[in-house]
Amino acid sequence: MSTEVAKKSGSGSAWLVMVGFGMVMCATIGAITVMGGLFYYPVCEELGFVGAVIVILLFVLFLVQGLWLAFHAENRYCTLVGIGIMAQIAWQVFCNIAVVTNTLPNTGISLPFFSSGGTSLILLLAEMGVMINIGRGGERARLERENLRALREQREKEKSNNTIRLDPNMGY
């Protein structure tokens, strides 16, 4: 059975409720379905529509968190790198889900972190390491800004306390 036929039968058979783990029609077709990079349609069949939406929501939350890290980075370069990494992951998710739902022809783009492909997984994990570093750098920059602000306020307070005030009643 071809991947197109399996795709059409797999993504529509569960609808709202889940069929059950290991009870999917596409799992009996062979390793070509899951190993081919189209991991999303066995998930659709096993978990149903609700599970498919949950998987999409988890990817959306992941992308929002990554963009939040990028926008709170320590400099513009880190912000642009973070946005680029998250845009690339968003494009992969969009293309893979569009292929599974038969909106796009099969492009061969894998679902990030799930589909087979060692090089893709290694590069995604390296990108996540860069995002972790961007997040740490942004947190470090925020703490440095807060410390500088507190130091500046302390200096201004000391400066205002060190001014000499002449008392008119002293008779100078």
Backbone as ProteinMPNN parsed JSONL, in Angstrom:
{"seq_chain_A": "MSTEVAKKSGSGSAWLVMVGFGMVMCATIGAITVMGGLFYYPVCEELGFVGAVIVILLFVLFLVQGLWLAFHAENRYCTLVGIGIMAQIAWQVFCNIAVVTNTLPNTGISLPFFSSGGTSLILLLAEMGVMINIGRGGERARLERENLRALREQREKEKSNNTIRLDPNMGY", "coords_chain_A": {"N_chain_A": [[0.854, -1.171, 0.0], [0.595, 2.211, -0.805], [2.122, 5.268, 0.437], [0.425, 7.428, 0.164], [-2.176, 6.34, 0.091], [-2.202, 5.152, 2.584], [-1.933, 7.401, 4.141], [-4.324, 8.757, 3.676], [-6.147, 6.908, 4.697], [-5.291, 6.7, 7.31], [-5.359, 9.231, 8.631], [-8.001, 9.879, 8.819], [-9.546, 7.971, 10.124], [-9.942, 7.912, 12.877], [-11.181, 10.17, 13.893], [-12.809, 11.969, 16.303], [-12.376, 10.517, 18.697], [-9.901, 8.388, 20.218], [-8.324, 5.58, 18.654], [-6.645, 3.789, 19.838], [-3.521, 2.793, 21.27], [-1.237, 1.189, 19.197], [-3.251, 0.017, 17.755], [-3.656, 0.927, 15.234], [-4.429, 1.391, 11.767], [-2.454, 2.15, 9.983], [-0.146, 1.273, 11.193], [-0.004, -1.366, 10.647], [0.675, -1.445, 8.041], [3.349, -1.262, 7.627], [6.838, -0.475, 8.16], [7.262, 1.658, 6.569], [5.571, 3.844, 6.827], [5.895, 5.195, 9.361], [8.65, 5.362, 9.465], [9.149, 6.827, 7.231], [9.047, 9.534, 7.671], [6.614, 10.691, 7.965], [5.244, 11.072, 10.547], [3.071, 12.118, 11.777], [0.483, 11.222, 10.935], [0.041, 8.528, 11.959], [-0.149, 9.303, 14.604], [-2.414, 10.897, 14.482], [-4.317, 8.93, 13.941], [-4.105, 7.191, 16.136], [-4.521, 8.849, 18.406], [-6.686, 10.387, 17.725], [-8.744, 13.226, 16.706], [-8.636, 15.101, 18.775], [-6.212, 14.478, 20.06], [-4.487, 15.022, 17.929], [-4.83, 17.783, 17.671], [-3.838, 18.52, 20.147], [-1.138, 17.827, 19.839], [-0.431, 19.698, 17.877], [-0.89, 22.045, 19.35], [1.059, 21.748, 21.322], [3.378, 22.045, 19.788], [2.961, 24.701, 18.993], [3.087, 26.02, 21.489], [5.745, 25.441, 22.102], [7.029, 26.871, 20.059], [6.21, 29.483, 20.692], [7.453, 29.827, 23.183], [10.122, 29.65, 22.374], [10.277, 31.917, 20.703], [9.79, 33.862, 22.62], [12.115, 33.629, 24.157], [13.924, 34.443, 22.19], [13.177, 37.122, 21.727], [13.833, 38.251, 24.133], [16.546, 38.277, 24.217], [20.117, 38.989, 24.653], [21.266, 40.68, 22.754], [20.826, 42.1, 19.422], [21.714, 40.356, 17.42], [21.542, 37.779, 18.587], [18.801, 37.734, 18.928], [17.893, 37.702, 16.251], [19.014, 35.274, 15.354], [17.695, 33.451, 17.027], [15.013, 33.885, 16.229], [15.218, 33.004, 13.599], [15.83, 30.268, 13.949], [13.505, 29.356, 15.231], [11.626, 29.979, 13.252], [12.409, 28.236, 11.22], [11.846, 25.753, 12.404], [9.09, 26.043, 12.746], [8.32, 26.153, 10.056], [9.017, 23.56, 9.22], [7.247, 22.019, 10.785], [4.79, 22.977, 9.825], [4.945, 22.223, 7.065], [5.167, 19.402, 7.26], [2.758, 18.651, 8.563], [0.966, 19.656, 6.726], [1.516, 17.989, 4.541], [0.689, 15.533, 5.571], [-2.043, 15.99, 5.917], [-2.741, 16.165, 3.321], [-2.616, 18.595, 1.997], [-0.364, 19.7, 0.877], [1.945, 18.443, -1.606], [4.031, 15.502, -1.122], [6.915, 16.407, 0.484], [9.137, 15.552, 1.816], [10.08, 16.643, 4.123], [10.808, 16.353, 7.494], [8.977, 15.766, 10.572], [9.743, 17.82, 13.227], [11.844, 16.562, 15.798], [10.506, 14.108, 16.008], [10.131, 12.484, 13.645], [11.933, 10.09, 11.625], [15.418, 10.242, 10.873], [18.582, 10.913, 11.204], [20.432, 13.051, 10.813], [18.791, 15.305, 10.687], [17.696, 15.285, 13.274], [20.019, 15.604, 14.834], [20.878, 18.15, 14.014], [18.648, 19.665, 14.824], [18.784, 19.322, 17.607], [21.231, 20.574, 18.088], [20.499, 23.163, 17.359], [18.665, 23.632, 19.409], [20.404, 23.714, 21.541], [21.718, 26.11, 20.942], [19.54, 27.824, 21.294], [19.094, 27.503, 24.042], [21.443, 28.636, 24.997], [21.049, 31.256, 24.097], [18.846, 31.925, 25.658], [19.992, 31.785, 28.242], [21.925, 33.783, 28.01], [20.268, 36.014, 27.661], [18.969, 36.088, 30.139], [21.157, 36.543, 31.787], [21.933, 39.07, 30.844], [19.676, 40.549, 31.586], [19.819, 40.397, 34.389], [22.25, 41.754, 34.771], [21.525, 44.322, 33.867], [19.586, 44.975, 35.804], [21.224, 44.993, 38.118], [22.994, 47.097, 37.468], [21.166, 49.206, 37.365], [20.283, 49.256, 40.042], [22.722, 49.883, 41.287], [23.23, 52.408, 40.184], [21.044, 53.852, 41.234], [21.694, 53.664, 43.938], [24.108, 55.144, 44.017], [23.145, 57.67, 43.282], [21.517, 58.176, 45.477], [23.451, 58.235, 47.541], [24.915, 60.424, 46.668], [23.03, 62.474, 46.934], [22.775, 62.449, 49.7], [25.274, 63.31, 50.551], [25.522, 65.978, 50.073], [26.28, 69.279, 51.098], [24.559, 71.086, 53.405], [23.643, 74.224, 54.343], [22.746, 75.579, 57.376], [20.482, 78.088, 58.065], [20.16, 79.127, 60.617], [22.486, 78.841, 61.987], [24.258, 80.947, 61.877], [26.234, 81.649, 59.992]], "CA_chain_A": [[0.0, 0.0, 0.0], [1.431, 3.402, -0.91], [2.005, 6.197, 1.57], [-0.743, 8.297, -0.062], [-3.369, 5.608, 0.519], [-2.105, 5.006, 4.039], [-2.151, 8.716, 4.716], [-5.755, 9.056, 3.618], [-6.886, 6.03, 5.589], [-4.842, 6.853, 8.684], [-5.683, 10.477, 9.299], [-9.43, 10.103, 8.938], [-10.305, 6.875, 10.686], [-10.188, 8.025, 14.309], [-11.965, 11.386, 14.053], [-12.699, 12.649, 17.591], [-11.88, 9.656, 19.768], [-8.711, 7.639, 19.831], [-8.492, 4.168, 18.339], [-5.861, 3.066, 20.836], [-2.123, 2.633, 20.909], [-0.95, -0.075, 18.545], [-4.428, -0.477, 17.046], [-3.828, 1.758, 14.049], [-4.378, 0.708, 10.481], [-1.19, 2.422, 9.312], [0.955, 0.543, 11.816], [0.066, -2.688, 10.035], [1.149, -1.309, 6.665], [4.773, -1.535, 7.644], [7.687, 0.578, 8.704], [7.389, 2.758, 5.614], [4.782, 5.003, 7.215], [6.506, 5.934, 10.443], [10.04, 5.61, 9.141], [9.252, 7.71, 6.086], [9.021, 10.932, 8.054], [5.242, 11.151, 8.161], [4.919, 10.564, 11.872], [1.865, 12.76, 12.301], [-0.783, 10.526, 10.698], [-0.26, 7.503, 12.969], [-0.575, 10.015, 15.81], [-3.812, 11.276, 14.248], [-5.192, 7.772, 14.042], [-4.086, 6.64, 17.488], [-5.021, 9.786, 19.406], [-7.883, 11.05, 17.244], [-8.679, 14.651, 16.399], [-8.233, 15.82, 19.985], [-4.783, 14.262, 20.213], [-3.793, 15.739, 16.854], [-4.844, 19.201, 18.04], [-2.926, 18.672, 21.281], [0.22, 17.82, 19.292], [-0.231, 21.007, 17.242], [-0.789, 23.044, 20.418], [2.368, 21.609, 21.955], [4.346, 22.692, 18.904], [2.736, 26.151, 19.072], [3.654, 26.466, 22.764], [7.199, 25.358, 21.959], [7.457, 27.987, 19.221], [6.004, 30.725, 21.442], [8.523, 29.896, 24.179], [11.357, 29.962, 21.658], [10.242, 33.317, 20.282], [9.937, 34.686, 23.823], [13.552, 33.639, 24.446], [14.609, 35.233, 21.166], [12.889, 38.545, 21.899], [14.46, 38.703, 25.372], [17.975, 37.977, 24.111], [20.972, 40.075, 25.108], [21.543, 41.631, 21.67], [20.025, 41.914, 18.217], [22.166, 39.173, 16.697], [20.933, 36.607, 19.22], [17.372, 37.786, 18.623], [17.68, 37.26, 14.868], [19.322, 33.846, 15.266], [16.59, 32.745, 17.679], [13.832, 33.958, 15.358], [15.483, 32.134, 12.45], [15.71, 28.867, 14.364], [12.085, 29.06, 15.468], [10.924, 30.016, 11.959], [12.735, 26.996, 10.507], [11.084, 24.666, 13.034], [7.684, 26.278, 12.407], [8.136, 25.766, 8.655], [9.046, 22.095, 9.155], [5.987, 21.508, 11.345], [3.719, 23.308, 8.874], [5.061, 21.388, 5.865], [4.878, 18.002, 7.562], [1.323, 18.486, 8.833], [0.272, 19.889, 5.457], [1.668, 16.778, 3.733], [-0.142, 14.484, 6.155], [-3.445, 16.315, 5.641], [-2.863, 16.176, 1.868], [-2.683, 19.971, 1.514], [0.831, 19.848, 0.043], [2.518, 17.157, -2.038], [5.065, 15.007, -0.219], [8.147, 17.17, 0.3], [10.239, 14.87, 2.47], [10.481, 17.362, 5.334], [10.413, 15.552, 8.652], [8.382, 16.439, 11.716], [10.859, 18.023, 14.153], [12.026, 15.775, 17.015], [9.744, 12.863, 16.012], [10.336, 11.648, 12.466], [13.258, 9.504, 11.508], [16.405, 11.058, 10.185], [19.586, 11.234, 12.207], [21.014, 14.363, 10.591], [17.793, 16.298, 11.072], [17.607, 15.309, 14.734], [21.262, 16.167, 15.372], [20.86, 19.597, 13.778], [17.632, 20.269, 15.692], [19.301, 19.354, 18.977], [22.243, 21.637, 18.116], [19.758, 24.427, 17.379], [18.103, 23.816, 20.748], [21.526, 24.155, 22.366], [21.883, 27.539, 20.676], [18.42, 28.531, 21.934], [19.356, 27.505, 25.488], [22.48, 29.63, 25.219], [20.413, 32.568, 23.922], [18.04, 32.158, 26.851], [20.887, 32.067, 29.37], [22.518, 35.107, 27.782], [19.235, 37.012, 27.918], [18.774, 36.155, 31.591], [22.355, 37.176, 32.327], [21.863, 40.492, 30.497], [18.626, 41.159, 32.404], [20.36, 40.543, 35.742], [23.245, 42.829, 34.74], [20.797, 45.599, 33.79], [18.999, 45.25, 37.122], [22.302, 45.342, 39.04], [23.452, 48.44, 37.122], [20.124, 50.147, 37.766], [20.332, 49.371, 41.5], [23.948, 50.59, 41.618], [23.022, 53.809, 39.814], [20.14, 54.44, 42.227], [22.436, 53.775, 45.184], [25.038, 56.271, 43.867], [22.373, 58.907, 43.334], [21.079, 58.358, 46.867], [24.625, 58.66, 48.293], [25.251, 61.771, 46.232], [22.079, 63.406, 47.543], [23.037, 62.467, 51.134], [26.568, 63.93, 50.802], [25.525, 67.416, 49.796], [26.407, 70.123, 52.285], [23.433, 71.996, 53.553], [23.931, 75.263, 55.344], [21.587, 75.889, 58.191], [20.446, 79.552, 58.237], [20.137, 79.469, 62.033], [23.806, 78.652, 62.569], [24.957, 82.222, 61.909], [27.393, 81.714, 59.117]], "C_chain_A": [[0.897, 1.23, 0.0], [1.208, 4.318, 0.285], [0.816, 7.121, 1.398], [-2.025, 7.615, 0.407], [-3.361, 5.448, 2.033], [-2.385, 6.317, 4.736], [-3.631, 9.043, 4.768], [-6.545, 8.168, 4.569], [-6.513, 6.273, 7.048], [-5.339, 8.112, 9.35], [-7.178, 10.674, 9.463], [-10.194, 9.034, 9.675], [-10.64, 7.057, 12.16], [-11.146, 9.157, 14.641], [-11.814, 11.98, 15.436], [-12.079, 11.788, 18.682], [-10.677, 8.878, 19.282], [-9.041, 6.173, 19.582], [-7.778, 3.327, 19.391], [-4.444, 2.872, 20.344], [-1.882, 1.243, 20.347], [-2.115, -0.649, 17.758], [-4.655, 0.268, 15.736], [-3.724, 0.926, 12.79], [-3.021, 0.934, 9.815], [-0.02, 1.695, 9.949], [1.09, -0.841, 11.198], [0.577, -2.626, 8.607], [2.635, -1.62, 6.592], [5.533, -0.324, 8.147], [7.781, 1.768, 7.778], [6.638, 4.007, 6.07], [5.471, 5.822, 8.29], [7.95, 6.27, 10.113], [10.204, 6.571, 7.98], [9.195, 9.174, 6.427], [7.627, 11.47, 8.285], [4.712, 10.585, 9.473], [3.556, 11.043, 12.35], [0.6, 11.953, 12.048], [-0.991, 9.283, 11.532], [-0.695, 8.132, 14.294], [-2.034, 10.424, 15.671], [-4.738, 10.079, 14.433], [-5.226, 7.221, 15.468], [-4.758, 7.56, 18.496], [-6.281, 10.526, 18.975], [-7.657, 12.536, 16.992], [-8.174, 15.444, 17.601], [-6.734, 15.67, 20.212], [-3.969, 14.984, 19.159], [-3.734, 17.234, 17.166], [-3.905, 19.447, 19.213], [-1.473, 18.686, 20.802], [0.526, 19.154, 18.633], [-0.076, 22.086, 18.308], [0.551, 22.958, 21.147], [3.469, 22.233, 21.097], [4.189, 24.211, 18.955], [3.312, 26.702, 20.37], [5.184, 26.456, 22.731], [7.724, 26.544, 21.149], [7.291, 29.32, 19.941], [7.101, 30.893, 22.486], [9.85, 30.247, 23.519], [11.403, 31.403, 21.188], [10.36, 34.251, 21.483], [11.407, 34.775, 24.217], [14.299, 34.525, 23.455], [14.383, 36.729, 21.387], [13.476, 39.102, 23.194], [15.952, 38.395, 25.383], [18.791, 39.212, 24.479], [21.309, 41.077, 24.008], [20.733, 41.253, 20.432], [20.435, 40.666, 17.44], [21.53, 37.904, 17.274], [19.431, 36.567, 18.964], [17.099, 37.258, 17.218], [17.981, 35.772, 14.688], [18.189, 33.028, 15.876], [15.325, 32.751, 16.838], [14.016, 33.049, 14.149], [15.333, 30.663, 12.783], [14.242, 28.5, 14.555], [11.274, 29.092, 14.175], [11.185, 28.743, 11.162], [11.961, 25.818, 11.086], [9.602, 24.81, 12.714], [7.398, 25.862, 10.961], [8.137, 24.247, 8.503], [7.736, 21.502, 9.669], [4.851, 21.759, 10.364], [3.769, 22.395, 7.659], [4.697, 19.938, 6.147], [3.395, 17.783, 7.8], [0.515, 18.731, 7.567], [0.393, 18.684, 4.528], [0.761, 15.68, 4.258], [-1.62, 14.74, 5.879], [-3.722, 16.47, 4.147], [-3.109, 17.58, 1.317], [-1.52, 20.27, 0.588], [1.259, 18.479, -0.469], [3.662, 16.77, -1.103], [6.393, 15.687, -0.526], [9.349, 16.489, 0.926], [10.742, 15.581, 3.705], [9.932, 16.618, 6.537], [9.758, 16.422, 9.72], [9.466, 16.586, 12.772], [10.733, 17.19, 15.424], [11.311, 14.43, 17.0], [10.091, 11.958, 14.842], [11.764, 11.141, 12.413], [14.165, 10.422, 10.707], [17.429, 11.536, 11.193], [20.162, 12.628, 12.052], [20.055, 15.463, 11.012], [17.711, 16.415, 12.585], [18.85, 15.93, 15.358], [21.274, 17.678, 15.194], [19.806, 20.293, 14.635], [18.114, 20.351, 17.137], [20.404, 20.406, 19.125], [21.571, 23.014, 18.14], [19.137, 24.677, 18.75], [19.194, 24.208, 21.745], [21.808, 25.634, 22.181], [20.768, 28.338, 21.348], [18.59, 28.57, 23.452], [20.407, 28.558, 25.821], [21.918, 31.051, 25.063], [19.577, 32.906, 25.145], [18.892, 32.487, 28.069], [21.524, 33.442, 29.23], [21.52, 36.216, 28.034], [18.972, 37.178, 29.398], [19.957, 36.847, 32.251], [22.337, 38.677, 32.048], [20.798, 41.196, 31.328], [19.115, 41.385, 33.828], [21.408, 41.653, 35.801], [22.572, 44.191, 34.663], [20.183, 45.958, 35.13], [20.064, 45.646, 38.13], [22.832, 46.743, 38.748], [22.433, 49.497, 37.534], [20.144, 50.345, 39.281], [21.579, 50.124, 41.94], [23.827, 52.074, 41.313], [22.11, 54.512, 40.818], [20.846, 54.619, 43.566], [23.415, 54.947, 45.13], [24.302, 57.601, 43.931], [21.9, 59.203, 44.749], [22.25, 58.828, 47.734], [25.022, 60.081, 47.938], [24.312, 62.792, 46.876], [22.282, 63.483, 49.057], [24.336, 63.199, 51.473], [26.592, 65.428, 50.516], [25.569, 68.189, 51.108], [25.251, 71.1, 52.304], [23.786, 72.982, 54.666], [22.636, 75.588, 56.085], [21.555, 77.407, 58.436], [20.485, 79.977, 59.708], [21.508, 79.368, 62.683], [24.61, 79.933, 62.62], [26.2, 82.279, 61.077], [27.488, 83.046, 58.455]], "O_chain_A": [[1.873, 1.274, 0.748], [0.246, 4.168, 1.037], [0.241, 7.563, 2.393], [-2.866, 8.245, 1.049], [-4.395, 5.593, 2.685], [-3.002, 6.344, 5.8], [-4.134, 9.542, 5.775], [-7.51, 8.624, 5.183], [-7.342, 6.069, 7.935], [-5.709, 8.079, 10.524], [-7.589, 11.574, 10.196], [-11.405, 9.172, 9.846], [-11.558, 6.401, 12.652], [-11.868, 9.061, 15.633], [-10.729, 12.479, 15.734], [-11.326, 12.297, 19.512], [-10.462, 8.728, 18.079], [-9.927, 5.604, 20.22], [-8.269, 2.268, 19.782], [-4.199, 2.796, 19.14], [-2.274, 0.242, 20.947], [-1.975, -1.709, 17.148], [-5.758, 0.23, 15.192], [-3.036, -0.093, 12.744], [-2.491, 0.035, 9.163], [1.011, 1.516, 9.3], [2.172, -1.429, 11.22], [0.883, -3.664, 8.019], [3.115, -2.176, 5.604], [4.955, 0.702, 8.507], [8.331, 2.8, 8.163], [7.036, 5.121, 5.728], [5.616, 7.035, 8.138], [8.424, 7.356, 10.449], [11.301, 7.085, 7.763], [9.289, 10.004, 5.523], [7.471, 12.597, 8.756], [3.835, 9.721, 9.483], [2.957, 10.432, 13.235], [-0.303, 11.99, 12.884], [-2.148, 8.971, 11.816], [-1.51, 7.562, 15.019], [-2.807, 10.314, 16.623], [-5.815, 10.204, 15.015], [-6.288, 6.824, 15.948], [-5.496, 7.086, 19.36], [-6.885, 11.228, 19.786], [-6.532, 13.032, 17.057], [-7.368, 16.362, 17.447], [-6.058, 16.65, 20.526], [-2.89, 15.501, 19.447], [-2.706, 17.876, 16.949], [-3.243, 20.483, 19.264], [-0.665, 19.469, 21.302], [1.62, 19.692, 18.804], [0.786, 22.955, 18.18], [1.112, 23.98, 21.543], [4.383, 22.872, 21.619], [5.187, 24.932, 18.961], [3.962, 27.748, 20.357], [5.831, 27.354, 23.269], [8.736, 27.148, 21.504], [8.145, 30.197, 19.814], [7.625, 31.994, 22.655], [10.616, 31.053, 24.048], [12.45, 32.047, 21.263], [10.963, 35.319, 21.377], [11.899, 35.848, 24.568], [15.201, 35.27, 23.838], [15.317, 37.518, 21.245], [13.601, 40.319, 23.332], [16.552, 38.267, 26.45], [18.262, 40.317, 24.602], [21.613, 42.23, 24.314], [20.05, 40.229, 20.401], [19.582, 39.992, 16.861], [21.039, 37.057, 16.528], [18.853, 35.492, 18.801], [16.183, 36.461, 17.017], [17.277, 35.085, 13.947], [17.769, 32.023, 15.302], [14.638, 31.735, 16.743], [13.067, 32.392, 13.72], [14.775, 29.896, 11.998], [13.794, 27.451, 14.091], [10.333, 28.313, 14.018], [10.284, 28.228, 10.501], [11.471, 24.972, 10.337], [8.927, 23.818, 12.441], [6.35, 25.282, 10.678], [7.341, 23.704, 7.737], [7.181, 20.589, 9.057], [4.044, 20.869, 10.099], [2.742, 21.848, 7.258], [3.992, 19.312, 5.355], [2.828, 16.819, 7.287], [-0.512, 18.086, 7.354], [-0.549, 18.387, 3.792], [0.131, 14.97, 3.475], [-2.372, 13.797, 5.632], [-4.821, 16.865, 3.756], [-3.747, 17.731, 0.276], [-1.672, 21.013, -0.381], [0.969, 17.463, 0.163], [4.194, 17.612, -0.381], [6.93, 15.572, -1.627], [10.484, 16.826, 0.588], [11.743, 15.162, 4.286], [8.746, 16.293, 6.596], [9.954, 17.637, 9.768], [10.058, 15.588, 13.182], [9.67, 17.119, 16.041], [11.505, 13.653, 17.935], [10.323, 10.766, 15.042], [12.668, 11.676, 13.054], [13.698, 11.277, 9.954], [17.166, 12.467, 11.955], [20.365, 13.324, 13.047], [20.467, 16.446, 11.628], [17.662, 17.522, 13.121], [18.744, 16.702, 16.312], [21.638, 18.409, 16.115], [20.044, 21.398, 15.124], [17.871, 21.349, 17.815], [20.504, 21.057, 20.165], [22.014, 23.917, 18.849], [19.089, 25.82, 19.205], [18.933, 24.954, 22.689], [22.102, 26.339, 23.147], [21.019, 29.405, 21.908], [18.26, 29.575, 24.08], [20.278, 29.284, 26.806], [22.283, 31.946, 25.826], [19.594, 34.042, 25.618], [18.546, 33.377, 28.846], [21.648, 34.179, 30.208], [21.886, 37.262, 28.57], [18.772, 38.298, 29.868], [19.779, 37.647, 33.17], [22.686, 39.472, 32.921], [21.002, 42.338, 31.738], [18.859, 42.437, 34.415], [21.452, 42.411, 36.77], [23.009, 45.128, 35.332], [20.248, 47.112, 35.554], [19.836, 46.554, 38.93], [23.096, 47.504, 39.679], [22.809, 50.571, 38.003], [20.034, 51.475, 39.757], [21.512, 50.926, 42.871], [24.273, 52.908, 42.1], [22.38, 55.648, 41.209], [20.623, 55.614, 44.255], [23.539, 55.678, 46.112], [24.774, 58.549, 44.559], [21.887, 60.36, 45.171], [22.079, 59.716, 48.57], [25.422, 60.854, 48.809], [24.755, 63.855, 47.313], [21.977, 64.519, 49.647], [24.481, 63.671, 52.6], [27.623, 66.07, 50.712], [24.962, 67.787, 52.1], [25.006, 71.835, 51.347], [24.173, 72.6, 55.77], [21.59, 75.835, 55.484], [22.521, 77.954, 58.969], [20.827, 81.125, 59.992], [21.669, 79.778, 63.833], [25.587, 79.993, 63.368], [27.16, 82.94, 61.472], [28.41, 83.284, 57.676]]}, "name": "protein", "num_of_chains": 1, "seq": "MSTEVAKKSGSGSAWLVMVGFGMVMCATIGAITVMGGLFYYPVCEELGFVGAVIVILLFVLFLVQGLWLAFHAENRYCTLVGIGIMAQIAWQVFCNIAVVTNTLPNTGISLPFFSSGGTSLILLLAEMGVMINIGRGGERARLERENLRALREQREKEKSNNTIRLDPNMGY"}
